Amino acid sequence: MKKETGKTAQEHIHLFVIEKAKNRLLNSSNSISEIGYHLGFAYPQHFSNLFKSKTGLSPSEYRKN
């Protein structure tokens, strides 16, 4: 996959999960923890850390903007 796209499979999965998270953050009233759990994260902090590393914003900052 990396040869074809320049990104690893894990990077593609992370991008897919982040897009789902963005959609849920903007279109639902669920808590950030609930969204993280729904996306398969065992710990909300792992979700928040990944989200911030990929977008530059925390999930709550993204929701506010």
Distance bins in CASP14 RR format, pairs under 12 A and 6 or more apart:
PFRMAT RR
TARGET T0000
AUTHOR 0000-0000-0000
RMODE 2
METHOD distances of the structure
MODEL  1
1 7 1 0 0 1 0 0 0 0 0 0 0
1 8 1 0 0 1 0 0 0 0 0 0 0
1 9 1 0 1 0 0 0 0 0 0 0 0
1 10 0 0 0 0 1 0 0 0 0 0 0
1 11 0 0 0 0 1 0 0 0 0 0 0
1 12 1 0 0 1 0 0 0 0 0 0 0
1 13 0 0 0 0 0 1 0 0 0 0 0
2 8 1 0 1 0 0 0 0 0 0 0 0
2 9 1 0 0 1 0 0 0 0 0 0 0
2 10 0 0 0 0 0 1 0 0 0 0 0
2 11 0 0 0 0 1 0 0 0 0 0 0
2 12 0 0 0 0 1 0 0 0 0 0 0
3 9 0 0 0 0 0 1 0 0 0 0 0
4 12 0 0 0 0 0 1 0 0 0 0 0
5 11 0 0 0 0 1 0 0 0 0 0 0
5 12 1 0 0 1 0 0 0 0 0 0 0
5 15 0 0 0 0 0 1 0 0 0 0 0
6 12 0 0 0 0 1 0 0 0 0 0 0
7 13 0 0 0 0 1 0 0 0 0 0 0
7 14 0 0 0 0 1 0 0 0 0 0 0
7 15 1 0 0 1 0 0 0 0 0 0 0
7 16 0 0 0 0 0 1 0 0 0 0 0
8 14 0 0 0 0 1 0 0 0 0 0 0
8 15 0 0 0 0 0 1 0 0 0 0 0
9 15 0 0 0 0 0 1 0 0 0 0 0
9 16 0 0 0 0 0 1 0 0 0 0 0
10 16 0 0 0 0 0 1 0 0 0 0 0
10 17 0 0 0 0 0 1 0 0 0 0 0
10 50 0 0 0 0 0 1 0 0 0 0 0
10 54 0 0 0 0 0 1 0 0 0 0 0
11 17 0 0 0 0 0 1 0 0 0 0 0
11 18 0 0 0 0 0 1 0 0 0 0 0
11 50 0 0 0 0 0 1 0 0 0 0 0
11 53 0 0 0 0 0 1 0 0 0 0 0
11 54 0 0 0 0 1 0 0 0 0 0 0
12 18 0 0 0 0 0 1 0 0 0 0 0
12 19 0 0 0 0 0 1 0 0 0 0 0
13 19 0 0 0 0 0 1 0 0 0 0 0
13 20 0 0 0 0 0 1 0 0 0 0 0
13 39 0 0 0 0 0 1 0 0 0 0 0
13 40 0 0 0 0 0 1 0 0 0 0 0
13 50 0 0 0 0 0 1 0 0 0 0 0
13 54 0 0 0 0 0 1 0 0 0 0 0
14 20 0 0 0 0 0 1 0 0 0 0 0
14 21 0 0 0 0 0 1 0 0 0 0 0
14 39 0 0 0 0 0 1 0 0 0 0 0
14 41 0 0 0 0 0 1 0 0 0 0 0
14 46 0 0 0 0 0 1 0 0 0 0 0
14 47 0 0 0 0 0 1 0 0 0 0 0
14 49 0 0 0 0 0 1 0 0 0 0 0
14 50 1 0 0 1 0 0 0 0 0 0 0
14 51 0 0 0 0 1 0 0 0 0 0 0
14 53 0 0 0 0 1 0 0 0 0 0 0
14 54 1 0 0 1 0 0 0 0 0 0 0
14 55 0 0 0 0 0 1 0 0 0 0 0
15 21 0 0 0 0 0 1 0 0 0 0 0
15 22 0 0 0 0 0 1 0 0 0 0 0
15 50 0 0 0 0 0 1 0 0 0 0 0
15 51 0 0 0 0 0 1 0 0 0 0 0
15 53 0 0 0 0 0 1 0 0 0 0 0
15 54 1 0 0 1 0 0 0 0 0 0 0
15 55 0 0 0 0 0 1 0 0 0 0 0
16 22 0 0 0 0 0 1 0 0 0 0 0
16 23 0 0 0 0 0 1 0 0 0 0 0
16 39 0 0 0 0 1 0 0 0 0 0 0
16 50 0 0 0 0 0 1 0 0 0 0 0
16 54 0 0 0 0 0 1 0 0 0 0 0
17 23 0 0 0 0 0 1 0 0 0 0 0
17 24 0 0 0 0 0 1 0 0 0 0 0
17 35 0 0 0 0 0 1 0 0 0 0 0
17 36 0 0 0 0 1 0 0 0 0 0 0
17 38 0 0 0 0 0 1 0 0 0 0 0
17 39 1 0 1 0 0 0 0 0 0 0 0
17 40 0 0 0 0 1 0 0 0 0 0 0
17 41 0 0 0 0 1 0 0 0 0 0 0
17 46 0 0 0 0 0 1 0 0 0 0 0
17 47 0 0 0 0 1 0 0 0 0 0 0
17 50 1 0 0 1 0 0 0 0 0 0 0
17 51 0 0 0 0 1 0 0 0 0 0 0
17 53 0 0 0 0 0 1 0 0 0 0 0
17 54 0 0 0 0 1 0 0 0 0 0 0
17 55 0 0 0 0 0 1 0 0 0 0 0
18 24 0 0 0 0 0 1 0 0 0 0 0
18 25 0 0 0 0 0 1 0 0 0 0 0
18 35 0 0 0 0 0 1 0 0 0 0 0
18 36 0 0 0 0 0 1 0 0 0 0 0
18 39 0 0 0 0 1 0 0 0 0 0 0
18 41 0 0 0 0 0 1 0 0 0 0 0
18 47 0 0 0 0 1 0 0 0 0 0 0
18 48 0 0 0 0 0 1 0 0 0 0 0
18 49 0 0 0 0 0 1 0 0 0 0 0
18 50 1 0 0 1 0 0 0 0 0 0 0
18 51 1 0 0 1 0 0 0 0 0 0 0
18 52 0 0 0 0 0 1 0 0 0 0 0
18 53 0 0 0 0 1 0 0 0 0 0 0
18 54 1 0 1 0 0 0 0 0 0 0 0
18 55 1 0 0 1 0 0 0 0 0 0 0
18 56 0 0 0 0 0 1 0 0 0 0 0
18 57 0 0 0 0 0 1 0 0 0 0 0
18 59 0 0 0 0 0 1 0 0 0 0 0
18 62 0 0 0 0 1 0 0 0 0 0 0
19 25 0 0 0 0 0 1 0 0 0 0 0
19 26 0 0 0 0 0 1 0 0 0 0 0
19 39 0 0 0 0 0 1 0 0 0 0 0
19 51 0 0 0 0 0 1 0 0 0 0 0
19 54 0 0 0 0 1 0 0 0 0 0 0
19 55 0 0 0 0 0 1 0 0 0 0 0
19 62 0 0 0 0 0 1 0 0 0 0 0
20 26 0 0 0 0 0 1 0 0 0 0 0
20 27 0 0 0 0 0 1 0 0 0 0 0
20 28 0 0 0 0 0 1 0 0 0 0 0
20 35 0 0 0 0 1 0 0 0 0 0 0
20 36 0 0 0 0 1 0 0 0 0 0 0
20 38 0 0 0 0 1 0 0 0 0 0 0
20 39 1 0 0 1 0 0 0 0 0 0 0
20 40 0 0 0 0 0 1 0 0 0 0 0
20 41 0 0 0 0 0 1 0 0 0 0 0
20 47 0 0 0 0 0 1 0 0 0 0 0
20 50 0 0 0 0 0 1 0 0 0 0 0
20 51 0 0 0 0 0 1 0 0 0 0 0
21 27 0 0 0 0 0 1 0 0 0 0 0
21 28 0 0 0 0 0 1 0 0 0 0 0
21 30 0 0 0 0 0 1 0 0 0 0 0
21 32 0 0 0 0 1 0 0 0 0 0 0
21 34 0 0 0 0 0 1 0 0 0 0 0
21 35 1 0 0 1 0 0 0 0 0 0 0
21 36 1 0 0 1 0 0 0 0 0 0 0
21 37 0 0 0 0 0 1 0 0 0 0 0
21 38 0 0 0 0 1 0 0 0 0 0 0
21 39 1 0 0 1 0 0 0 0 0 0 0
21 40 0 0 0 0 0 1 0 0 0 0 0
21 41 0 0 0 0 1 0 0 0 0 0 0
21 44 0 0 0 0 0 1 0 0 0 0 0
21 47 1 0 0 1 0 0 0 0 0 0 0
21 48 0 0 0 0 1 0 0 0 0 0 0
21 50 0 0 0 0 1 0 0 0 0 0 0
21 51 1 0 1 0 0 0 0 0 0 0 0
21 52 0 0 0 0 0 1 0 0 0 0 0
21 54 0 0 0 0 1 0 0 0 0 0 0
21 55 0 0 0 0 1 0 0 0 0 0 0
21 57 0 0 0 0 0 1 0 0 0 0 0
21 58 0 0 0 0 0 1 0 0 0 0 0
21 59 1 0 0 1 0 0 0 0 0 0 0
21 62 0 0 0 0 1 0 0 0 0 0 0
21 63 0 0 0 0 0 1 0 0 0 0 0
22 28 0 0 0 0 0 1 0 0 0 0 0
22 35 0 0 0 0 0 1 0 0 0 0 0
22 39 0 0 0 0 0 1 0 0 0 0 0
22 51 0 0 0 0 1 0 0 0 0 0 0
22 54 0 0 0 0 1 0 0 0 0 0 0
22 55 1 0 0 1 0 0 0 0 0 0 0
22 57 0 0 0 0 0 1 0 0 0 0 0
22 59 0 0 0 0 1 0 0 0 0 0 0
22 62 1 0 0 1 0 0 0 0 0 0 0
22 63 0 0 0 0 1 0 0 0 0 0 0
22 65 0 0 0 0 0 1 0 0 0 0 0
23 30 0 0 0 0 0 1 0 0 0 0 0
23 35 0 0 0 0 1 0 0 0 0 0 0
23 38 0 0 0 0 0 1 0 0 0 0 0
23 39 0 0 0 0 0 1 0 0 0 0 0
23 62 0 0 0 0 0 1 0 0 0 0 0
23 63 0 0 0 0 0 1 0 0 0 0 0
24 30 1 0 0 1 0 0 0 0 0 0 0
24 31 0 0 0 0 0 1 0 0 0 0 0
24 32 0 0 0 0 1 0 0 0 0 0 0
24 34 0 0 0 0 1 0 0 0 0 0 0
24 35 1 0 1 0 0 0 0 0 0 0 0
24 36 0 0 0 0 1 0 0 0 0 0 0
24 37 0 0 0 0 0 1 0 0 0 0 0
24 38 1 0 0 1 0 0 0 0 0 0 0
24 39 1 0 0 1 0 0 0 0 0 0 0
24 47 0 0 0 0 0 1 0 0 0 0 0
24 51 0 0 0 0 0 1 0 0 0 0 0
24 59 0 0 0 0 1 0 0 0 0 0 0
24 62 0 0 0 0 0 1 0 0 0 0 0
24 63 0 0 0 0 1 0 0 0 0 0 0
25 31 0 0 0 0 0 1 0 0 0 0 0
25 32 1 0 0 1 0 0 0 0 0 0 0
25 34 0 0 0 0 0 1 0 0 0 0 0
25 35 1 0 0 1 0 0 0 0 0 0 0
25 36 0 0 0 0 0 1 0 0 0 0 0
25 38 0 0 0 0 0 1 0 0 0 0 0
25 39 0 0 0 0 0 1 0 0 0 0 0
25 47 0 0 0 0 0 1 0 0 0 0 0
25 48 0 0 0 0 0 1 0 0 0 0 0
25 51 0 0 0 0 1 0 0 0 0 0 0
25 55 0 0 0 0 0 1 0 0 0 0 0
25 57 0 0 0 0 0 1 0 0 0 0 0
25 58 0 0 0 0 0 1 0 0 0 0 0
25 59 1 0 1 0 0 0 0 0 0 0 0
25 60 0 0 0 0 1 0 0 0 0 0 0
25 61 0 0 0 0 1 0 0 0 0 0 0
25 62 1 0 1 0 0 0 0 0 0 0 0
25 63 1 0 1 0 0 0 0 0 0 0 0
25 64 0 0 0 0 1 0 0 0 0 0 0
25 65 0 0 0 0 0 1 0 0 0 0 0
26 35 0 0 0 0 0 1 0 0 0 0 0
26 59 0 0 0 0 0 1 0 0 0 0 0
26 62 0 0 0 0 1 0 0 0 0 0 0
26 63 1 0 0 1 0 0 0 0 0 0 0
26 64 0 0 0 0 0 1 0 0 0 0 0
26 65 0 0 0 0 1 0 0 0 0 0 0
27 35 0 0 0 0 0 1 0 0 0 0 0
27 63 0 0 0 0 0 1 0 0 0 0 0
28 34 0 0 0 0 1 0 0 0 0 0 0
28 35 1 0 0 1 0 0 0 0 0 0 0
28 36 0 0 0 0 0 1 0 0 0 0 0
28 38 0 0 0 0 1 0 0 0 0 0 0
28 39 0 0 0 0 0 1 0 0 0 0 0
28 59 0 0 0 0 0 1 0 0 0 0 0
28 63 0 0 0 0 1 0 0 0 0 0 0
29 35 0 0 0 0 0 1 0 0 0 0 0
29 63 0 0 0 0 0 1 0 0 0 0 0
30 36 0 0 0 0 1 0 0 0 0 0 0
30 37 0 0 0 0 1 0 0 0 0 0 0
30 38 1 0 0 1 0 0 0 0 0 0 0
30 39 0 0 0 0 0 1 0 0 0 0 0
30 44 0 0 0 0 0 1 0 0 0 0 0
30 59 0 0 0 0 0 1 0 0 0 0 0
30 63 0 0 0 0 0 1 0 0 0 0 0
31 37 0 0 0 0 1 0 0 0 0 0 0
31 38 0 0 0 0 0 1 0 0 0 0 0
31 44 0 0 0 0 1 0 0 0 0 0 0
31 47 0 0 0 0 0 1 0 0 0 0 0
31 48 0 0 0 0 0 1 0 0 0 0 0
31 59 0 0 0 0 1 0 0 0 0 0 0
31 60 0 0 0 0 1 0 0 0 0 0 0
31 63 0 0 0 0 0 1 0 0 0 0 0
32 38 0 0 0 0 0 1 0 0 0 0 0
32 39 0 0 0 0 0 1 0 0 0 0 0
32 41 0 0 0 0 0 1 0 0 0 0 0
32 43 0 0 0 0 0 1 0 0 0 0 0
32 44 1 0 0 1 0 0 0 0 0 0 0
32 45 0 0 0 0 0 1 0 0 0 0 0
32 46 0 0 0 0 0 1 0 0 0 0 0
32 47 1 0 0 1 0 0 0 0 0 0 0
32 48 1 0 0 1 0 0 0 0 0 0 0
32 49 0 0 0 0 0 1 0 0 0 0 0
32 51 0 0 0 0 1 0 0 0 0 0 0
32 52 0 0 0 0 0 1 0 0 0 0 0
32 58 0 0 0 0 1 0 0 0 0 0 0
32 59 1 0 1 0 0 0 0 0 0 0 0
32 60 1 0 0 1 0 0 0 0 0 0 0
32 61 0 0 0 0 0 1 0 0 0 0 0
32 62 0 0 0 0 1 0 0 0 0 0 0
32 63 1 0 0 1 0 0 0 0 0 0 0
32 64 0 0 0 0 0 1 0 0 0 0 0
33 39 0 0 0 0 0 1 0 0 0 0 0
33 40 0 0 0 0 0 1 0 0 0 0 0
33 41 0 0 0 0 1 0 0 0 0 0 0
33 42 0 0 0 0 0 1 0 0 0 0 0
33 43 0 0 0 0 1 0 0 0 0 0 0
33 44 1 0 1 0 0 0 0 0 0 0 0
33 45 0 0 0 0 1 0 0 0 0 0 0
33 46 0 0 0 0 0 1 0 0 0 0 0
33 47 0 0 0 0 1 0 0 0 0 0 0
33 48 0 0 0 0 1 0 0 0 0 0 0
33 59 0 0 0 0 1 0 0 0 0 0 0
33 60 0 0 0 0 0 1 0 0 0 0 0
34 40 0 0 0 0 0 1 0 0 0 0 0
34 41 0 0 0 0 0 1 0 0 0 0 0
34 44 0 0 0 0 1 0 0 0 0 0 0
34 47 0 0 0 0 0 1 0 0 0 0 0
34 59 0 0 0 0 0 1 0 0 0 0 0
35 41 0 0 0 0 1 0 0 0 0 0 0
35 44 0 0 0 0 1 0 0 0 0 0 0
35 47 1 0 0 1 0 0 0 0 0 0 0
35 48 0 0 0 0 0 1 0 0 0 0 0
35 51 0 0 0 0 1 0 0 0 0 0 0
35 59 1 0 0 1 0 0 0 0 0 0 0
35 60 0 0 0 0 0 1 0 0 0 0 0
35 62 0 0 0 0 0 1 0 0 0 0 0
35 63 0 0 0 0 1 0 0 0 0 0 0
36 42 0 0 0 0 1 0 0 0 0 0 0
36 43 0 0 0 0 1 0 0 0 0 0 0
36 44 1 0 1 0 0 0 0 0 0 0 0
36 45 0 0 0 0 1 0 0 0 0 0 0
36 46 0 0 0 0 1 0 0 0 0 0 0
36 47 1 1 0 0 0 0 0 0 0 0 0
36 48 0 0 0 0 1 0 0 0 0 0 0
36 49 0 0 0 0 0 1 0 0 0 0 0
36 50 0 0 0 0 1 0 0 0 0 0 0
36 51 0 0 0 0 1 0 0 0 0 0 0
36 59 0 0 0 0 1 0 0 0 0 0 0
37 43 0 0 0 0 1 0 0 0 0 0 0
37 44 1 0 0 1 0 0 0 0 0 0 0
37 45 0 0 0 0 0 1 0 0 0 0 0
37 46 0 0 0 0 0 1 0 0 0 0 0
37 47 0 0 0 0 1 0 0 0 0 0 0
38 44 0 0 0 0 0 1 0 0 0 0 0
38 47 0 0 0 0 1 0 0 0 0 0 0
39 46 0 0 0 0 0 1 0 0 0 0 0
39 47 1 0 0 1 0 0 0 0 0 0 0
39 48 0 0 0 0 0 1 0 0 0 0 0
39 50 0 0 0 0 1 0 0 0 0 0 0
39 51 0 0 0 0 1 0 0 0 0 0 0
39 59 0 0 0 0 0 1 0 0 0 0 0
40 46 0 0 0 0 1 0 0 0 0 0 0
40 47 0 0 0 0 1 0 0 0 0 0 0
40 50 0 0 0 0 0 1 0 0 0 0 0
41 47 1 0 1 0 0 0 0 0 0 0 0
41 48 0 0 0 0 1 0 0 0 0 0 0
41 49 0 0 0 0 1 0 0 0 0 0 0
41 50 1 0 0 1 0 0 0 0 0 0 0
41 51 0 0 0 0 1 0 0 0 0 0 0
41 59 0 0 0 0 0 1 0 0 0 0 0
43 49 0 0 0 0 1 0 0 0 0 0 0
43 50 0 0 0 0 0 1 0 0 0 0 0
44 50 0 0 0 0 0 1 0 0 0 0 0
44 51 0 0 0 0 0 1 0 0 0 0 0
44 58 0 0 0 0 0 1 0 0 0 0 0
44 59 0 0 0 0 1 0 0 0 0 0 0
44 60 0 0 0 0 0 1 0 0 0 0 0
45 51 0 0 0 0 0 1 0 0 0 0 0
45 52 0 0 0 0 0 1 0 0 0 0 0
45 58 0 0 0 0 0 1 0 0 0 0 0
45 59 0 0 0 0 0 1 0 0 0 0 0
46 52 0 0 0 0 0 1 0 0 0 0 0
46 53 0 0 0 0 0 1 0 0 0 0 0
46 59 0 0 0 0 0 1 0 0 0 0 0
47 53 0 0 0 0 0 1 0 0 0 0 0
47 54 0 0 0 0 0 1 0 0 0 0 0
47 55 0 0 0 0 0 1 0 0 0 0 0
47 58 0 0 0 0 0 1 0 0 0 0 0
47 59 1 0 0 1 0 0 0 0 0 0 0
47 60 0 0 0 0 0 1 0 0 0 0 0
48 54 0 0 0 0 0 1 0 0 0 0 0
48 55 0 0 0 0 0 1 0 0 0 0 0
48 56 0 0 0 0 0 1 0 0 0 0 0
48 57 0 0 0 0 0 1 0 0 0 0 0
48 58 1 0 0 1 0 0 0 0 0 0 0
48 59 1 0 1 0 0 0 0 0 0 0 0
48 60 0 0 0 0 1 0 0 0 0 0 0
48 61 0 0 0 0 0 1 0 0 0 0 0
48 62 0 0 0 0 0 1 0 0 0 0 0
48 63 0 0 0 0 0 1 0 0 0 0 0
49 55 0 0 0 0 0 1 0 0 0 0 0
49 56 0 0 0 0 0 1 0 0 0 0 0
49 58 0 0 0 0 1 0 0 0 0 0 0
49 59 0 0 0 0 0 1 0 0 0 0 0
50 56 0 0 0 0 0 1 0 0 0 0 0
50 58 0 0 0 0 0 1 0 0 0 0 0
50 59 0 0 0 0 1 0 0 0 0 0 0
51 57 1 0 0 1 0 0 0 0 0 0 0
51 58 1 0 0 1 0 0 0 0 0 0 0
51 59 1 0 1 0 0 0 0 0 0 0 0
51 60 0 0 0 0 1 0 0 0 0 0 0
51 61 0 0 0 0 1 0 0 0 0 0 0
51 62 1 0 0 1 0 0 0 0 0 0 0
51 63 0 0 0 0 0 1 0 0 0 0 0
52 58 1 0 1 0 0 0 0 0 0 0 0
52 59 1 0 0 1 0 0 0 0 0 0 0
52 60 0 0 0 0 0 1 0 0 0 0 0
52 61 0 0 0 0 1 0 0 0 0 0 0
52 62 0 0 0 0 1 0 0 0 0 0 0
53 59 0 0 0 0 0 1 0 0 0 0 0
54 62 0 0 0 0 0 1 0 0 0 0 0
55 61 0 0 0 0 1 0 0 0 0 0 0
55 62 1 0 0 1 0 0 0 0 0 0 0
55 63 0 0 0 0 0 1 0 0 0 0 0
55 65 0 0 0 0 0 1 0 0 0 0 0
56 62 0 0 0 0 1 0 0 0 0 0 0
56 65 0 0 0 0 0 1 0 0 0 0 0
57 63 0 0 0 0 1 0 0 0 0 0 0
57 64 0 0 0 0 1 0 0 0 0 0 0
57 65 1 0 0 1 0 0 0 0 0 0 0
58 64 0 0 0 0 1 0 0 0 0 0 0
58 65 0 0 0 0 0 1 0 0 0 0 0
59 65 0 0 0 0 0 1 0 0 0 0 0
END
